[in-house]
């Protein structure tokens, strides 16, 4: 983990010197996250995200994701899943209304550990990216493999308020870095870095609300052009524990 973090810091200055153009954009992301806990070992996590440009308002992406999670040893979990990703133009003023589907099967590992009052989260994920073929601004044929993307996320949870011994308000700080690998990847091996800061409020055992800010810095295929995106995130978390309901 330390090597990954060190590599991230070493590479970022290189990108800043190489860049020729940085385009700034603003977004609002709305998310619904559902967790179905079948027993102590198995959980199905699903989510829907609506991602929109802000000023001017336009849809950017729509995301459907599901992952089946299996508890391993101690604080480690593994997961396998699939994402349907619907991509609209990266320019909110584009005259094109073409939506390009993408399929992303993935496999990942997660771990949690307590350090005093702080919870440290590690997430490792590899996902294969399959884009729908496009010709003359129309969808044709089927899906074609593009590349593999590796993701590492470090998260820190700071409890700010407890009630009856349970955490009610949590400050979440996350940083995720992503790298591309594949024959089509020439100038953007570094894909993106996401920094996230949020307040997570637990309404009860089943529902929680989250308000956060994300900075999304992404390198484009040219290798010299970048997106710097400011994102306001509004999320609802819904947890269903079938084991408790059976009791």
DRENPA-3360 file (N, C-alpha, C; in nm, 2 decimals, always signed):
BEGIN
1 = XXXXXXXX = +0.08/-0.12/+0.00/+0.00/+0.00/+0.00/+0.09/+0.13/+0.00 ~ +0.19/+0.12/+0.08/+0.28/+0.24/+0.09/+0.34/+0.27/-0.04 ~ +0.38/+0.16/-0.11/+0.44/+0.18/-0.25/+0.35/+0.24/-0.35 ~ +0.22/+0.21/-0.34/+0.12/+0.26/-0.43/+0.10/+0.41/-0.40 ~ +0.09/+0.45/-0.27/+0.07/+0.59/-0.24/+0.19/+0.67/-0.28 ~ +0.32/+0.62/-0.25/+0.44/+0.69/-0.29/+0.44/+0.71/-0.44 ~ +0.41/+0.60/-0.52/+0.41/+0.61/-0.66/+0.31/+0.72/-0.71 ~ +0.20/+0.73/-0.65/+0.10/+0.83/-0.68/+0.16/+0.97/-0.67;
9 = XXXXXXXX = +0.22/+1.00/-0.56/+0.28/+1.13/-0.53/+0.39/+1.16/-0.63 ~ +0.47/+1.06/-0.66/+0.58/+1.08/-0.75/+0.54/+1.11/-0.89 ~ +0.42/+1.05/-0.93/+0.38/+1.06/-1.07/+0.30/+1.19/-1.10 ~ +0.23/+1.24/-0.99/+0.15/+1.36/-1.01/+0.23/+1.48/-1.06 ~ +0.35/+1.51/-1.01/+0.42/+1.62/-1.06/+0.46/+1.61/-1.20 ~ +0.48/+1.49/-1.25/+0.52/+1.46/-1.39/+0.40/+1.50/-1.48 ~ +0.28/+1.47/-1.43/+0.16/+1.50/-1.51/+0.14/+1.65/-1.52 ~ +0.16/+1.72/-1.41/+0.14/+1.86/-1.41/+0.23/+1.94/-1.50;
17 = XXXXXXXX = +0.36/+1.89/-1.52/+0.45/+1.95/-1.61/+0.42/+1.92/-1.75 ~ +0.36/+1.80/-1.78/+0.34/+1.76/-1.92/+0.21/+1.82/-1.97 ~ +0.12/+1.86/-1.89/-0.01/+1.90/-1.94/-0.01/+2.03/-2.02 ~ -0.09/+2.03/-2.13/-0.10/+2.15/-2.21/-0.24/+2.22/-2.19 ~ -0.34/+2.14/-2.16/-0.47/+2.20/-2.14/-0.55/+2.13/-2.03 ~ -0.60/+2.21/-1.94/-0.69/+2.15/-1.83/-0.82/+2.22/-1.85 ~ -0.92/+2.13/-1.87/-1.06/+2.18/-1.88/-1.14/+2.16/-1.75 ~ -1.19/+2.27/-1.70/-1.26/+2.27/-1.57/-1.41/+2.24/-1.59;
25 = XXXXXXXX = -1.47/+2.15/-1.52/-1.61/+2.13/-1.53/-1.68/+2.11/-1.39 ~ -1.81/+2.13/-1.38/-1.88/+2.12/-1.26/-1.99/+2.02/-1.28 ~ -2.01/+1.93/-1.17/-2.12/+1.83/-1.18/-2.19/+1.82/-1.05 ~ -2.31/+1.75/-1.06/-2.39/+1.70/-0.95/-2.41/+1.56/-0.97 ~ -2.38/+1.47/-0.87/-2.40/+1.33/-0.88/-2.51/+1.29/-0.77 ~ -2.61/+1.22/-0.82/-2.72/+1.17/-0.73/-2.70/+1.02/-0.73 ~ -2.70/+0.96/-0.60/-2.67/+0.82/-0.59/-2.77/+0.75/-0.49 ~ -2.81/+0.63/-0.53/-2.88/+0.54/-0.44/-2.80/+0.41/-0.43;
33 = XXXXXXXX = -2.77/+0.37/-0.30/-2.68/+0.26/-0.28/-2.76/+0.16/-0.19 ~ -2.78/+0.04/-0.23/-2.85/-0.06/-0.16/-2.76/-0.18/-0.12 ~ -2.78/-0.23/+0.00/-2.70/-0.34/+0.05/-2.79/-0.44/+0.11 ~ -2.79/-0.56/+0.05/-2.87/-0.67/+0.10/-2.78/-0.78/+0.16 ~ -2.79/-0.78/+0.30/-2.70/-0.88/+0.37/-2.78/-1.00/+0.40 ~ -2.74/-1.11/+0.33/-2.81/-1.24/+0.34/-2.77/-1.31/+0.47 ~ -2.64/-1.31/+0.51/-2.59/-1.37/+0.63/-2.46/-1.31/+0.66 ~ -2.38/-1.37/+0.75/-2.25/-1.31/+0.79/-2.15/-1.31/+0.68;
41 = XXXXXXXX = -2.17/-1.40/+0.58/-2.07/-1.41/+0.48/-2.10/-1.35/+0.34 ~ -2.23/-1.33/+0.31/-2.27/-1.29/+0.18/-2.35/-1.16/+0.18 ~ -2.32/-1.07/+0.09/-2.39/-0.94/+0.08/-2.39/-0.90/-0.07 ~ -2.51/-0.85/-0.11/-2.52/-0.80/-0.25/-2.53/-0.65/-0.24 ~ -2.43/-0.58/-0.30/-2.43/-0.44/-0.31/-2.47/-0.39/-0.45 ~ -2.56/-0.29/-0.45/-2.61/-0.24/-0.58/-2.62/-0.09/-0.57 ~ -2.61/-0.02/-0.68/-2.61/+0.12/-0.68/-2.66/+0.18/-0.82 ~ -2.72/+0.29/-0.81/-2.76/+0.37/-0.93/-2.71/+0.51/-0.91;
49 = XXXXXXXX = -2.64/+0.56/-1.01/-2.59/+0.70/-1.01/-2.63/+0.78/-1.13 ~ -2.69/+0.89/-1.11/-2.72/+0.99/-1.21/-2.62/+1.10/-1.20 ~ -2.54/+1.12/-1.31/-2.43/+1.22/-1.31/-2.47/+1.33/-1.41 ~ -2.48/+1.45/-1.36/-2.52/+1.56/-1.45/-2.42/+1.68/-1.44 ~ -2.40/+1.74/-1.56/-2.33/+1.87/-1.56/-2.41/+1.98/-1.49 ~ -2.34/+2.07/-1.43/-2.40/+2.19/-1.37/-2.36/+2.31/-1.44 ~ -2.46/+2.39/-1.49/-2.44/+2.51/-1.56/-2.35/+2.49/-1.68 ~ -2.40/+2.45/-1.80/-2.54/+2.42/-1.82/-2.58/+2.28/-1.78;
57 = XXXXXXXX = -2.70/+2.26/-1.75/-2.75/+2.12/-1.71/-2.76/+2.03/-1.82 ~ -2.70/+1.92/-1.81/-2.70/+1.81/-1.91/-2.66/+1.68/-1.85 ~ -2.72/+1.57/-1.90/-2.68/+1.44/-1.84/-2.54/+1.41/-1.90 ~ -2.46/+1.36/-1.81/-2.33/+1.31/-1.84/-2.31/+1.16/-1.84 ~ -2.35/+1.10/-1.73/-2.34/+0.95/-1.72/-2.45/+0.90/-1.64 ~ -2.49/+0.77/-1.67/-2.59/+0.70/-1.58/-2.52/+0.56/-1.56 ~ -2.52/+0.53/-1.43/-2.44/+0.41/-1.39/-2.53/+0.31/-1.31 ~ -2.53/+0.18/-1.35/-2.59/+0.07/-1.27/-2.48/-0.03/-1.24;
65 = XXXXXXXX = -2.47/-0.05/-1.11/-2.36/-0.14/-1.06/-2.41/-0.24/-0.96 ~ -2.37/-0.37/-0.97/-2.40/-0.47/-0.86/-2.27/-0.55/-0.84 ~ -2.25/-0.58/-0.71/-2.14/-0.66/-0.67/-2.18/-0.76/-0.56 ~ -2.14/-0.88/-0.58/-2.17/-0.99/-0.48/-2.04/-1.00/-0.39 ~ -2.06/-0.97/-0.26/-1.94/-0.97/-0.17/-1.94/-1.09/-0.08 ~ -1.82/-1.14/-0.06/-1.80/-1.26/+0.02/-1.70/-1.23/+0.13 ~ -1.73/-1.26/+0.25/-1.64/-1.24/+0.36/-1.53/-1.34/+0.36 ~ -1.41/-1.30/+0.37/-1.29/-1.39/+0.38/-1.25/-1.41/+0.52;
73 = XXXXXXXX = -1.13/-1.37/+0.55/-1.08/-1.38/+0.69/-1.07/-1.25/+0.76 ~ -1.10/-1.25/+0.89/-1.09/-1.13/+0.97/-1.16/-1.01/+0.90 ~ -1.08/-0.91/+0.86/-1.15/-0.79/+0.81/-1.14/-0.78/+0.66 ~ -1.12/-0.89/+0.59/-1.11/-0.89/+0.44/-1.23/-0.95/+0.38 ~ -1.27/-0.88/+0.27/-1.38/-0.92/+0.18/-1.33/-0.93/+0.04 ~ -1.40/-1.01/-0.04/-1.37/-1.01/-0.19/-1.51/-0.99/-0.26 ~ -1.51/-0.94/-0.38/-1.63/-0.92/-0.45/-1.61/-0.94/-0.60 ~ -1.72/-0.97/-0.67/-1.72/-0.98/-0.81/-1.85/-0.92/-0.86;
81 = XXXXXXXX = -1.85/-0.85/-0.97/-1.97/-0.78/-1.01/-1.96/-0.73/-1.16 ~ -2.07/-0.65/-1.19/-2.08/-0.60/-1.33/-2.14/-0.46/-1.32 ~ -2.09/-0.37/-1.41/-2.15/-0.24/-1.42/-2.19/-0.21/-1.56 ~ -2.31/-0.15/-1.57/-2.36/-0.09/-1.70/-2.34/+0.06/-1.69 ~ -2.26/+0.11/-1.78/-2.22/+0.25/-1.78/-2.27/+0.32/-1.91 ~ -2.36/+0.42/-1.90/-2.41/+0.49/-2.01/-2.35/+0.62/-2.02 ~ -2.27/+0.64/-2.13/-2.18/+0.76/-2.14/-2.24/+0.86/-2.25 ~ -2.26/+0.98/-2.20/-2.30/+1.09/-2.30/-2.18/+1.18/-2.33;
89 = XXXXXXXX = -2.19/+1.27/-2.42/-2.07/+1.35/-2.45/-2.01/+1.42/-2.33 ~ -1.88/+1.44/-2.33/-1.81/+1.51/-2.22/-1.82/+1.66/-2.23 ~ -1.88/+1.71/-2.34/-1.91/+1.85/-2.35/-2.06/+1.88/-2.33 ~ -2.10/+1.95/-2.23/-2.24/+1.98/-2.20/-2.31/+2.05/-2.31 ~ -2.23/+2.12/-2.40/-2.29/+2.20/-2.51/-2.29/+2.12/-2.64 ~ -2.25/+1.99/-2.63/-2.25/+1.91/-2.76/-2.38/+1.90/-2.82 ~ -2.39/+1.90/-2.95/-2.51/+1.88/-3.03/-2.55/+1.74/-3.04 ~ -2.45/+1.65/-3.01/-2.48/+1.51/-3.02/-2.56/+1.46/-2.90;
97 = XXXXXXXX = -2.65/+1.37/-2.93/-2.73/+1.31/-2.82/-2.70/+1.16/-2.81 ~ -2.58/+1.12/-2.86/-2.55/+0.98/-2.86/-2.51/+0.93/-2.72 ~ -2.57/+0.82/-2.68/-2.53/+0.76/-2.55/-2.46/+0.63/-2.58 ~ -2.34/+0.61/-2.53/-2.26/+0.50/-2.56/-2.25/+0.40/-2.44 ~ -2.31/+0.28/-2.45/-2.30/+0.19/-2.34/-2.16/+0.13/-2.32 ~ -2.13/+0.10/-2.19/-2.01/+0.03/-2.16/-2.04/-0.08/-2.05 ~ -1.98/-0.19/-2.07/-1.99/-0.30/-1.97/-1.86/-0.32/-1.90 ~ -1.86/-0.33/-1.76/-1.74/-0.34/-1.68/-1.75/-0.46/-1.58;
105 = XXXXXXXX = -1.72/-0.58/-1.62/-1.70/-0.68/-1.52/-1.58/-0.65/-1.43 ~ -1.59/-0.68/-1.30/-1.49/-0.64/-1.21/-1.47/-0.75/-1.10 ~ -1.35/-0.74/-1.04/-1.32/-0.82/-0.92/-1.24/-0.74/-0.82 ~ -1.27/-0.75/-0.69/-1.20/-0.67/-0.60/-1.18/-0.73/-0.46 ~ -1.10/-0.66/-0.38/-1.07/-0.70/-0.24/-1.08/-0.57/-0.16 ~ -1.14/-0.59/-0.04/-1.16/-0.48/+0.06/-1.12/-0.52/+0.19 ~ -1.07/-0.42/+0.27/-1.03/-0.45/+0.41/-1.06/-0.33/+0.49 ~ -1.09/-0.35/+0.62/-1.12/-0.25/+0.72/-1.03/-0.28/+0.84;
113 = XXXXXXXX = -0.98/-0.17/+0.90/-0.91/-0.19/+1.03/-0.93/-0.06/+1.11 ~ -0.93/-0.09/+1.24/-0.95/+0.02/+1.34/-0.81/+0.07/+1.39 ~ -0.80/+0.20/+1.39/-0.68/+0.26/+1.45/-0.72/+0.37/+1.55 ~ -0.74/+0.33/+1.67/-0.79/+0.42/+1.77/-0.94/+0.44/+1.74 ~ -0.98/+0.57/+1.72/-1.12/+0.59/+1.68/-1.14/+0.60/+1.53 ~ -1.04/+0.59/+1.45/-1.05/+0.60/+1.31/-1.06/+0.46/+1.24 ~ -1.15/+0.45/+1.14/-1.16/+0.33/+1.06/-1.08/+0.35/+0.93 ~ -0.99/+0.26/+0.89/-0.92/+0.28/+0.77/-0.97/+0.17/+0.67;
121 = XXXXXXXX = -1.00/+0.22/+0.55/-1.06/+0.13/+0.45/-0.96/+0.12/+0.33 ~ -0.94/+0.00/+0.28/-0.86/-0.02/+0.16/-0.94/-0.10/+0.06 ~ -0.94/-0.04/-0.07/-1.02/-0.11/-0.17/-0.93/-0.13/-0.29 ~ -0.92/-0.25/-0.34/-0.84/-0.29/-0.46/-0.94/-0.35/-0.56 ~ -0.93/-0.29/-0.68/-1.03/-0.34/-0.78/-0.96/-0.34/-0.92 ~ -1.00/-0.45/-1.00/-0.96/-0.46/-1.14/-1.09/-0.47/-1.22 ~ -1.10/-0.39/-1.33/-1.22/-0.40/-1.41/-1.18/-0.40/-1.56 ~ -1.25/-0.49/-1.63/-1.24/-0.49/-1.78/-1.34/-0.40/-1.84;
129 = XXXXXXXX = -1.30/-0.33/-1.94/-1.39/-0.23/-2.00/-1.42/-0.27/-2.15 ~ -1.55/-0.28/-2.17/-1.60/-0.32/-2.30/-1.70/-0.21/-2.35 ~ -1.66/-0.14/-2.46/-1.74/-0.03/-2.51/-1.82/-0.08/-2.64 ~ -1.93/-0.02/-2.65/-2.02/-0.05/-2.77/-1.95/+0.02/-2.89 ~ -1.95/-0.05/-3.00/-1.90/+0.00/-3.12/-1.98/+0.12/-3.17 ~ -1.91/+0.22/-3.22/-1.98/+0.34/-3.28/-1.92/+0.37/-3.41 ~ -2.01/+0.41/-3.51/-1.97/+0.45/-3.64/-2.06/+0.56/-3.69 ~ -2.00/+0.67/-3.73/-2.08/+0.78/-3.78/-2.19/+0.83/-3.69;
137 = XXXXXXXX = -2.15/+0.83/-3.56/-2.24/+0.88/-3.45/-2.36/+0.79/-3.43 ~ -2.34/+0.66/-3.46/-2.45/+0.56/-3.44/-2.39/+0.44/-3.38 ~ -2.47/+0.37/-3.29/-2.43/+0.24/-3.23/-2.44/+0.13/-3.34 ~ -2.33/+0.06/-3.35/-2.33/-0.05/-3.45/-2.27/-0.18/-3.38 ~ -2.31/-0.29/-3.44/-2.25/-0.42/-3.39/-2.27/-0.44/-3.24 ~ -2.17/-0.48/-3.17/-2.18/-0.51/-3.03/-2.07/-0.44/-2.95 ~ -2.03/-0.51/-2.84/-1.92/-0.46/-2.75/-1.79/-0.51/-2.79 ~ -1.69/-0.42/-2.77/-1.55/-0.45/-2.80/-1.46/-0.42/-2.68;
145 = XXXXXXXX = -1.37/-0.52/-2.65/-1.28/-0.50/-2.53/-1.19/-0.38/-2.56 ~ -1.17/-0.30/-2.45/-1.09/-0.18/-2.46/-0.96/-0.20/-2.38 ~ -0.98/-0.21/-2.25/-0.86/-0.22/-2.16/-0.90/-0.27/-2.02 ~ -0.79/-0.29/-1.94/-0.81/-0.32/-1.80/-0.78/-0.20/-1.72 ~ -0.85/-0.17/-1.62/-0.82/-0.06/-1.53/-0.81/-0.11/-1.39 ~ -0.70/-0.06/-1.32/-0.67/-0.10/-1.19/-0.70/+0.02/-1.10 ~ -0.77/+0.00/-0.98/-0.81/+0.10/-0.89/-0.77/+0.07/-0.75 ~ -0.71/+0.17/-0.68/-0.69/+0.16/-0.54/-0.74/+0.28/-0.47;
153 = XXXXXXXX = -0.82/+0.25/-0.36/-0.88/+0.36/-0.28/-0.85/+0.34/-0.14 ~ -0.80/+0.45/-0.08/-0.77/+0.46/+0.07/-0.88/+0.55/+0.13 ~ -0.95/+0.50/+0.23/-1.05/+0.58/+0.29/-1.03/+0.59/+0.44 ~ -1.06/+0.70/+0.50/-1.05/+0.72/+0.65/-1.19/+0.77/+0.70 ~ -1.24/+0.70/+0.80/-1.37/+0.74/+0.86/-1.35/+0.80/+1.00 ~ -1.39/+0.92/+1.02/-1.38/+0.98/+1.15/-1.52/+1.00/+1.22 ~ -1.55/+0.93/+1.32/-1.68/+0.95/+1.39/-1.69/+1.09/+1.46 ~ -1.79/+1.17/+1.42/-1.80/+1.30/+1.48/-1.91/+1.31/+1.59;
161 = XXXXXXXX = -2.00/+1.22/+1.58/-2.11/+1.22/+1.68/-2.16/+1.07/+1.70 ~ -2.18/+1.04/+1.83/-2.23/+0.91/+1.86/-2.36/+0.92/+1.95 ~ -2.45/+0.83/+1.93/-2.57/+0.83/+2.01/-2.60/+0.69/+2.05 ~ -2.62/+0.67/+2.18/-2.64/+0.53/+2.24/-2.53/+0.44/+2.20 ~ -2.41/+0.49/+2.19/-2.29/+0.40/+2.16/-2.27/+0.37/+2.01 ~ -2.36/+0.43/+1.92/-2.35/+0.40/+1.78/-2.32/+0.53/+1.71 ~ -2.24/+0.52/+1.60/-2.20/+0.63/+1.52/-2.31/+0.69/+1.44 ~ -2.33/+0.82/+1.46/-2.44/+0.89/+1.39/-2.39/+0.98/+1.27;
169 = XXXXXXXX = -2.29/+1.05/+1.30/-2.23/+1.14/+1.19/-2.08/+1.10/+1.18 ~ -2.05/+1.08/+1.05/-1.91/+1.03/+1.02/-1.85/+1.12/+0.91 ~ -1.73/+1.17/+0.94/-1.65/+1.24/+0.84/-1.57/+1.14/+0.75 ~ -1.60/+1.14/+0.62/-1.53/+1.05/+0.53/-1.43/+1.12/+0.45 ~ -1.31/+1.07/+0.44/-1.20/+1.12/+0.35/-1.15/+1.01/+0.27 ~ -1.15/+1.03/+0.14/-1.11/+0.92/+0.05/-1.02/+0.97/-0.06 ~ -0.93/+0.89/-0.11/-0.85/+0.92/-0.23/-0.84/+0.79/-0.31 ~ -0.87/+0.80/-0.44/-0.86/+0.68/-0.53/-0.78/+0.72/-0.65;
177 = XXXXXXXX = -0.69/+0.63/-0.69/-0.61/+0.65/-0.81/-0.63/+0.53/-0.90 ~ -0.63/+0.56/-1.03/-0.67/+0.45/-1.13/-0.56/+0.45/-1.24 ~ -0.53/+0.33/-1.29/-0.43/+0.32/-1.40/-0.49/+0.23/-1.51 ~ -0.46/+0.26/-1.63/-0.50/+0.18/-1.75/-0.39/+0.09/-1.79 ~ -0.43/-0.03/-1.85/-0.34/-0.12/-1.90/-0.40/-0.19/-2.02 ~ -0.33/-0.19/-2.14/-0.39/-0.26/-2.26/-0.32/-0.20/-2.38 ~ -0.34/-0.28/-2.49/-0.27/-0.24/-2.62/-0.32/-0.11/-2.67 ~ -0.44/-0.07/-2.64/-0.49/+0.06/-2.69/-0.45/+0.18/-2.60;
185 = XXXXXXXX = -0.39/+0.15/-2.49/-0.34/+0.26/-2.40/-0.20/+0.30/-2.44 ~ -0.19/+0.42/-2.48/-0.06/+0.47/-2.53/-0.01/+0.58/-2.45 ~ -0.09/+0.68/-2.42/-0.04/+0.80/-2.35/-0.11/+0.83/-2.22 ~ -0.21/+0.75/-2.19/-0.28/+0.77/-2.06/-0.28/+0.65/-1.97 ~ -0.16/+0.59/-1.94/-0.15/+0.49/-1.84/-0.21/+0.53/-1.71 ~ -0.17/+0.65/-1.67/-0.24/+0.71/-1.55/-0.38/+0.76/-1.60 ~ -0.48/+0.71/-1.54/-0.62/+0.75/-1.58/-0.67/+0.87/-1.50 ~ -0.68/+0.85/-1.37/-0.74/+0.96/-1.29/-0.71/+0.94/-1.15;
193 = XXXXXXXX = -0.74/+1.05/-1.07/-0.73/+1.05/-0.93/-0.85/+1.12/-0.87 ~ -0.92/+1.07/-0.77/-1.04/+1.12/-0.71/-1.01/+1.14/-0.56 ~ -1.03/+1.27/-0.52/-1.03/+1.30/-0.38/-1.17/+1.34/-0.33 ~ -1.21/+1.28/-0.22/-1.35/+1.29/-0.17/-1.35/+1.32/-0.03 ~ -1.44/+1.42/+0.01/-1.47/+1.46/+0.14/-1.62/+1.47/+0.17 ~ -1.67/+1.40/+0.27/-1.81/+1.39/+0.29/-1.85/+1.38/+0.44 ~ -1.98/+1.42/+0.46/-2.04/+1.40/+0.59/-2.15/+1.29/+0.57 ~ -2.14/+1.18/+0.65/-2.23/+1.07/+0.64/-2.32/+1.07/+0.77;
201 = XXXXXXXX = -2.45/+1.08/+0.75/-2.54/+1.08/+0.86/-2.63/+0.96/+0.86 ~ -2.63/+0.88/+0.97/-2.71/+0.76/+0.98/-2.84/+0.79/+1.04 ~ -2.95/+0.78/+0.96/-3.08/+0.81/+1.02/-3.12/+0.70/+1.11 ~ -3.10/+0.58/+1.08/-3.13/+0.46/+1.16/-3.05/+0.34/+1.11 ~ -3.08/+0.22/+1.15/-3.01/+0.11/+1.11/-3.02/+0.07/+0.96 ~ -3.12/+0.13/+0.90/-3.15/+0.10/+0.76/-3.11/+0.21/+0.66 ~ -3.12/+0.33/+0.70/-3.10/+0.44/+0.61/-2.99/+0.54/+0.65 ~ -2.92/+0.60/+0.55/-2.82/+0.70/+0.58/-2.82/+0.80/+0.46;
209 = XXXXXXXX = -2.78/+0.92/+0.49/-2.76/+1.02/+0.39/-2.62/+1.07/+0.39 ~ -2.57/+1.11/+0.27/-2.44/+1.16/+0.26/-2.43/+1.28/+0.17 ~ -2.36/+1.38/+0.21/-2.33/+1.50/+0.13/-2.18/+1.51/+0.12 ~ -2.13/+1.52/-0.01/-1.99/+1.53/-0.02/-1.94/+1.60/-0.14 ~ -1.81/+1.63/-0.14/-1.75/+1.70/-0.25/-1.63/+1.61/-0.30 ~ -1.63/+1.60/-0.44/-1.52/+1.52/-0.50/-1.45/+1.61/-0.60 ~ -1.31/+1.59/-0.61/-1.23/+1.65/-0.71/-1.19/+1.53/-0.80 ~ -1.22/+1.54/-0.93/-1.19/+1.43/-1.02/-1.10/+1.49/-1.13;
217 = XXXXXXXX = -0.97/+1.44/-1.12/-0.87/+1.49/-1.21/-0.83/+1.37/-1.30 ~ -0.86/+1.39/-1.44/-0.85/+1.28/-1.53/-0.76/+1.32/-1.65 ~ -0.68/+1.22/-1.69/-0.60/+1.24/-1.81/-0.67/+1.19/-1.93 ~ -0.67/+1.26/-2.04/-0.74/+1.22/-2.16/-0.64/+1.13/-2.25 ~ -0.69/+1.08/-2.36/-0.61/+0.99/-2.44/-0.49/+1.05/-2.51 ~ -0.50/+1.19/-2.52/-0.39/+1.26/-2.58/-0.26/+1.26/-2.50 ~ -0.28/+1.24/-2.37/-0.17/+1.24/-2.27/-0.13/+1.38/-2.23 ~ -0.18/+1.48/-2.30/-0.15/+1.62/-2.26/-0.27/+1.71/-2.23;
225 = XXXXXXXX = -0.39/+1.65/-2.24/-0.51/+1.72/-2.20/-0.58/+1.65/-2.08 ~ -0.63/+1.73/-1.99/-0.69/+1.68/-1.87/-0.82/+1.75/-1.84 ~ -0.90/+1.67/-1.76/-1.03/+1.72/-1.70/-1.00/+1.75/-1.55 ~ -1.04/+1.86/-1.50/-1.04/+1.89/-1.36/-1.18/+1.92/-1.32 ~ -1.25/+1.82/-1.25/-1.39/+1.83/-1.23/-1.42/+1.85/-1.08 ~ -1.51/+1.94/-1.05/-1.56/+1.96/-0.92/-1.70/+1.90/-0.91 ~ -1.72/+1.82/-0.81/-1.85/+1.74/-0.81/-1.91/+1.75/-0.67 ~ -2.04/+1.78/-0.67/-2.12/+1.78/-0.55/-2.20/+1.64/-0.55;
233 = XXXXXXXX = -2.18/+1.56/-0.45/-2.25/+1.43/-0.44/-2.36/+1.43/-0.33 ~ -2.47/+1.38/-0.37/-2.59/+1.36/-0.28/-2.62/+1.21/-0.29 ~ -2.62/+1.14/-0.18/-2.63/+1.00/-0.18/-2.73/+0.95/-0.07 ~ -2.80/+0.84/-0.10/-2.89/+0.77/-0.01/-2.84/+0.63/+0.01 ~ -2.82/+0.58/+0.13/-2.78/+0.45/+0.15/-2.89/+0.37/+0.22 ~ -2.92/+0.25/+0.17/-3.03/+0.17/+0.22/-2.97/+0.03/+0.25 ~ -2.98/-0.01/+0.37/-2.92/-0.14/+0.42/-3.04/-0.23/+0.46 ~ -3.04/-0.35/+0.41/-3.14/-0.45/+0.45/-3.07/-0.58/+0.50;
241 = XXXXXXX = -3.09/-0.61/+0.62/-3.03/-0.73/+0.68/-3.13/-0.84/+0.70 ~ -3.13/-0.94/+0.61/-3.22/-1.04/+0.61/-3.21/-1.13/+0.74 ~ -3.09/-1.14/+0.79/-3.06/-1.22/+0.91/-3.14/-1.16/+1.03 ~ -3.14/-1.03/+1.05/-3.21/-0.97/+1.16/-3.36/-0.98/+1.14 ~ -3.41/-0.97/+1.01/-3.55/-0.98/+0.99/-3.61/-1.11/+1.02 ~ -3.52/-1.22/+1.01/-3.57/-1.35/+1.04/-3.58/-1.38/+1.18 ~ -3.51/-1.30/+1.27/-3.51/-1.33/+1.41/-3.65/-1.29/+1.47;
% end
